[in-house]
Amino acid sequence: MHRHHDLCERAVDPLEIAAGLEAHGLTDRAAARYRHRDVFSLAEELYARAPGAAPSAPPHAPRQDPADEARARWTLLAMLPGAACLATAGVLRATEGVLGAEARFAVTAFGALLTVLGLRLSLRGGPLRVPDGAGGVTLYVCWLLAYAVYGDDLLAQVLSGGPDGTWTAAPAALLGLASAVAPAAWCAHLFAVHAHRRLAGSHALAEFGVGVRPALFGVVALQLCAVTALLCLAGLGHGGGAVLAPAALGVLLFLARLLTVHGFPEAAATGLAVACTAELAAVFLVLAGRLPGLTPLARPVDVLVATAGTGAVPLLACGVAALGLLIHASLTLTRASAHATA
């Protein structure tokens, strides 16, 4: 009680104390020293003994919105990036051959601004909201999205002796990824709700981890299916395009955000940085291979592209990074301490 006085005093339920104890390294075996079968049982006694552990609500507390209204609000906000991107693509398609290059560039820039603003609004609340100061990955995300749109053509030009001229964009990838923000929010919400329910019904830390791990894999698979379907739909309206690499990127971004939401921003930043480094390295290795005596540096990229196309580079980079984040998430997001405020 003395060692964890602050934790017990500010806790609103025994589950928060259990998560805090686990975060401090207390295990079920350590709880046995206090004559309790597990950490959850010990947390219940600490909660009962703590003075003022369950303070009564202030008499004039503001009335909170119902849960269904809150869900409707963040769902609408999560749809803003996809809606802005879709509207921009529609305007560009409708004005093709009518507007000049400068006017089309202005429409594209305005649509990109609306998409960014919609994304910021969608990430300021709801299941994808992160604690203040837990970001710091904007540069990585911008590079990954830019490569998803222009990277294939850039790498193809570099391999053929360029770059030369402008790069052909792949708008379907950006449209599909922007539309995938809404399902990502719902997948994060479903995971948080399931984890909180398992936390309330578990009586041991190992039991909680076993119950949460399938839910984690389930929401990741659900997000993969959703982003793949949206990319296919976006490709139908824009002459097709790569699906596997943008889908891997969508899962990578989802896992990075999920880890950041639950208090692991360093791991998320590392995964995104690894993917960015791999994509940058592919381009620079080809350029370095043009120097005398350094031709072998470009051979791995040449073989990979000759075997599976230019899309294999972002697929490999984002896929490996996403797999690493998934393994990390299966170890960290199955702890009770990761859901103390869920």
C-alpha positions in Angstrom: 0.0 0.0 0.0 2.8 2.4 0.8 4.9 1.6 -2.3 1.9 2.0 -4.7 0.1 4.7 -2.7 -0.3 7.1 -5.7 -1.5 4.4 -8.0 -4.2 3.1 -5.6 -5.3 6.6 -4.7 -6.0 7.7 -8.2 -7.4 4.4 -9.6 -11.0 4.3 -10.6 -11.3 0.6 -10.5 -9.3 -2.5 -9.5 -8.4 -3.2 -13.1 -6.4 0.0 -13.3 -4.4 -1.0 -10.2 -3.8 -4.5 -11.7 -2.5 -3.0 -14.9 -0.3 -0.6 -12.9 1.1 -3.4 -10.8 2.0 -5.4 -13.9 3.7 -2.3 -15.4 5.9 -2.1 -12.2 7.0 -5.7 -12.7 4.6 -7.5 -10.3 3.7 -11.0 -11.4 1.2 -13.6 -10.2 4.0 -15.4 -8.5 5.0 -12.2 -6.6 1.4 -11.7 -5.6 1.5 -15.1 -3.9 3.8 -13.6 -1.3 0.9 -11.4 -0.2 -1.3 -14.5 0.0 -3.2 -13.7 -3.2 -3.6 -16.2 -6.1 -2.9 -13.5 -8.7 -2.3 -9.8 -9.4 -6.0 -9.2 -10.0 -7.0 -10.5 -6.6 -4.3 -8.4 -5.0 -5.5 -5.3 -6.9 -9.0 -5.8 -5.6 -7.8 -5.7 -2.0 -5.6 -2.7 -2.6 -8.6 -0.9 -4.2 -10.8 -1.8 -1.2 -8.2 -0.6 1.3 -7.2 2.6 -0.6 -8.7 5.8 0.8 -10.8 7.7 -1.7 -10.2 5.1 -4.4 -13.7 5.6 -5.8 -14.5 9.3 -5.4 -18.0 10.4 -6.0 -18.8 12.4 -9.0 -19.0 16.2 -8.6 -22.5 17.4 -8.2 -22.3 19.6 -11.3 -20.3 17.3 -13.5 -20.9 17.9 -17.2 -23.2 15.4 -18.9 -21.2 13.2 -21.2 -22.3 12.2 -24.7 -23.7 8.7 -25.0 -21.4 6.1 -26.4 -23.3 5.7 -29.7 -23.1 9.5 -30.4 -19.3 9.4 -29.7 -18.9 6.5 -32.0 -20.9 8.3 -34.7 -18.7 11.4 -34.3 -15.3 9.8 -34.7 -16.6 7.5 -37.5 -17.6 10.6 -39.5 -14.3 12.2 -38.8 -12.5 9.0 -39.9 -14.3 9.2 -43.2 -13.1 12.7 -44.0 -9.7 11.8 -45.5 -11.2 9.3 -47.9 -14.0 11.7 -48.8 -11.6 14.6 -49.6 -9.4 12.3 -51.6 -12.3 10.9 -53.5 -13.7 14.3 -54.3 -10.4 15.5 -55.6 -10.0 12.4 -57.8 -13.6 13.0 -59.1 -12.9 16.6 -60.0 -9.7 15.7 -61.8 -11.4 13.0 -63.7 -14.4 15.2 -64.7 -12.1 18.1 -65.8 -9.7 16.0 -67.7 -8.9 17.7 -71.0 -10.7 20.9 -69.9 -8.4 22.4 -67.3 -4.8 23.2 -68.0 -1.8 21.8 -66.2 -1.5 24.7 -63.8 -5.2 24.5 -62.9 -5.1 20.7 -62.4 -2.1 21.2 -60.2 -4.0 23.7 -58.1 -6.9 21.3 -57.7 -4.5 18.6 -56.7 -2.8 20.8 -54.1 -6.1 21.9 -52.7 -7.4 18.4 -52.5 -4.2 17.2 -50.8 -4.6 20.0 -48.2 -8.2 19.0 -47.5 -7.1 15.4 -47.2 -4.3 16.3 -44.7 -6.8 18.5 -42.7 -9.3 15.6 -42.6 -6.6 13.2 -41.5 -5.6 15.5 -38.6 -9.2 15.9 -37.5 -9.7 12.1 -37.6 -6.7 11.5 -35.5 -7.5 14.1 -32.8 -10.1 11.9 -31.2 -11.6 8.4 -31.1 -9.7 5.1 -31.1 -6.8 6.5 -33.1 -6.0 9.4 -30.8 -2.6 9.3 -29.2 -1.3 11.0 -26.1 0.3 14.4 -26.5 3.9 14.2 -27.6 3.6 10.6 -28.7 3.9 11.4 -32.4 7.0 12.3 -34.3 6.6 10.0 -37.3 5.1 12.5 -39.7 8.2 12.6 -41.9 8.2 8.8 -42.2 4.6 8.6 -43.1 4.9 11.3 -45.7 7.8 9.5 -47.4 5.9 6.2 -47.4 2.8 7.7 -48.9 4.8 9.6 -51.5 6.6 6.4 -52.5 3.3 4.6 -52.7 2.2 7.2 -55.3 5.4 7.8 -57.2 7.9 5.2 -56.1 7.3 2.6 -58.7 7.9 4.9 -61.6 10.8 6.6 -59.9 12.6 3.3 -59.4 11.8 2.2 -63.0 13.4 5.4 -64.3 16.4 5.0 -62.1 16.9 1.5 -63.3 16.7 2.6 -66.9 19.3 5.3 -66.5 17.2 8.2 -65.2 15.5 9.8 -63.4 14.3 11.6 -66.5 11.2 13.8 -66.8 8.2 13.6 -64.5 7.0 10.6 -62.6 3.8 8.9 -63.3 1.5 8.9 -60.2 -0.5 6.0 -58.9 -3.5 7.8 -57.3 -5.4 4.6 -56.6 -2.9 3.8 -53.8 -3.5 7.1 -52.0 -7.2 6.9 -52.5 -7.4 3.4 -51.0 -5.2 4.2 -48.1 -7.1 7.4 -47.3 -10.4 5.5 -47.3 -8.9 2.9 -45.0 -8.7 5.3 -42.1 -12.3 4.6 -41.2 -12.0 0.8 -41.0 -8.7 1.3 -39.1 -10.5 3.4 -36.4 -13.2 0.7 -36.1 -10.5 -2.1 -35.8 -8.7 -0.1 -33.1 -12.0 0.4 -31.3 -12.9 -3.3 -31.5 -9.5 -4.3 -30.1 -9.8 -1.8 -27.2 -13.3 -3.0 -26.3 -12.3 -6.6 -26.4 -9.2 -6.1 -24.4 -11.1 -4.2 -21.7 -13.7 -6.9 -21.5 -11.0 -9.5 -21.1 -9.3 -7.4 -18.5 -12.5 -7.4 -16.5 -13.1 -11.1 -16.8 -9.5 -12.4 -16.3 -8.1 -13.6 -13.1 -4.4 -13.9 -14.1 -2.0 -12.0 -16.3 -1.3 -15.1 -18.5 -5.0 -15.7 -18.9 -5.5 -12.1 -20.1 -2.6 -12.4 -22.6 -4.0 -15.6 -24.1 -7.4 -14.0 -24.5 -6.2 -10.8 -26.1 -3.7 -12.2 -28.6 -6.3 -13.7 -31.0 -8.2 -10.4 -31.0 -5.0 -8.6 -32.0 -4.4 -11.0 -34.9 -8.1 -10.8 -35.8 -8.2 -7.0 -36.1 -5.0 -6.9 -38.1 -6.4 -9.5 -40.5 -9.7 -7.5 -40.7 -7.8 -4.3 -41.5 -5.8 -6.1 -44.2 -9.0 -7.3 -45.8 -10.5 -3.8 -45.6 -7.6 -2.0 -47.1 -7.1 -4.6 -49.8 -10.8 -4.3 -50.8 -10.6 -0.5 -50.9 -7.5 -0.5 -53.0 -9.2 -2.8 -55.5 -12.2 -0.5 -55.7 -9.9 2.5 -56.1 -8.0 0.7 -58.8 -11.2 0.0 -60.7 -11.8 3.7 -61.0 -8.2 4.6 -61.9 -7.1 2.0 -64.4 -5.8 -0.6 -61.9 -2.6 -0.4 -60.0 -0.5 -2.4 -57.5 -2.5 -3.7 -54.5 -0.1 -5.9 -52.5 2.5 -3.1 -51.7 -0.1 -0.5 -50.7 -1.9 -3.1 -48.6 1.3 -3.9 -46.7 1.8 -0.2 -46.1 -1.8 0.1 -44.8 -1.2 -2.7 -42.3 2.1 -1.1 -41.3 0.5 2.2 -40.7 -2.3 0.6 -38.7 0.1 -1.4 -36.5 2.2 1.7 -35.9 -0.8 3.8 -34.9 -2.1 1.0 -32.7 1.2 0.7 -30.8 1.4 4.5 -30.4 -2.2 4.6 -29.0 -1.4 2.1 -26.4 1.9 3.7 -25.3 4.6 2.3 -27.5 5.6 5.2 -29.9 9.2 4.2 -30.1 8.5 0.8 -31.6 6.1 2.4 -34.1 8.7 4.9 -35.1 11.3 2.2 -35.5 9.1 0.1 -37.8 8.3 3.1 -40.0 11.9 4.1 -40.1 13.0 0.6 -41.2 10.5 0.7 -44.1 11.6 4.2 -45.2 15.3 3.2 -45.0 14.7 0.1 -47.1 12.9 2.1 -49.9 15.5 4.8 -49.9 18.3 2.2 -49.9 16.8 0.6 -53.0 17.0 3.8 -55.0 20.5 4.8 -53.8 21.9 1.3 -54.3 20.9 1.6 -58.0 22.4 5.0 -58.3 25.6 3.9 -56.5 25.9 1.0 -58.8 26.6 3.4 -61.7 29.9 4.3 -60.2 33.0 2.5 -61.3 33.6 -0.7 -59.4 30.3 -0.5 -57.5 28.1 -2.3 -59.9 27.5 -5.3 -57.5 25.6 -2.8 -55.2 22.7 -2.5 -57.6 22.5 -6.3 -58.3 20.1 -7.2 -55.5 17.6 -4.5 -56.6 18.0 -5.5 -60.2 17.3 -9.2 -59.4 14.3 -8.3 -57.2 12.7 -6.0 -59.8 13.4 -8.4 -62.6 11.7 -11.2 -60.7 8.7 -9.5 -59.2 8.6 -5.9 -60.6 9.2 -2.5 -59.0 6.3 -3.1 -56.6 8.4 -5.8 -54.9 10.6 -3.2 -53.2 7.8 -1.4 -51.2 6.1 -4.8 -50.6 9.2 -6.2 -49.1 10.1 -3.1 -47.1 6.6 -2.5 -45.7 5.8 -6.2 -45.3 9.0 -7.0 -43.2 8.4 -3.8 -41.1 4.8 -4.7 -40.5 5.7 -8.3 -39.5 8.2 -6.9 -37.0 5.6 -4.6 -35.5 3.1 -7.4 -35.4 5.5 -9.6 -33.4 6.3 -6.7 -31.1 2.6 -6.0 -30.7 1.8 -9.6 -29.8 4.2 -9.3 -26.9 3.4 -5.8 -25.7 -0.3 -5.3 -26.4 -1.2 -8.5 -24.6 -0.1 -7.0 -21.3 -2.7 -5.6 -19.0 -0.6 -2.4 -18.5 -1.1 -1.5 -22.2 -4.8 -1.2 -21.6 -4.9 0.6 -18.3 -6.7 3.6 -19.9 -8.5 1.7 -22.7 
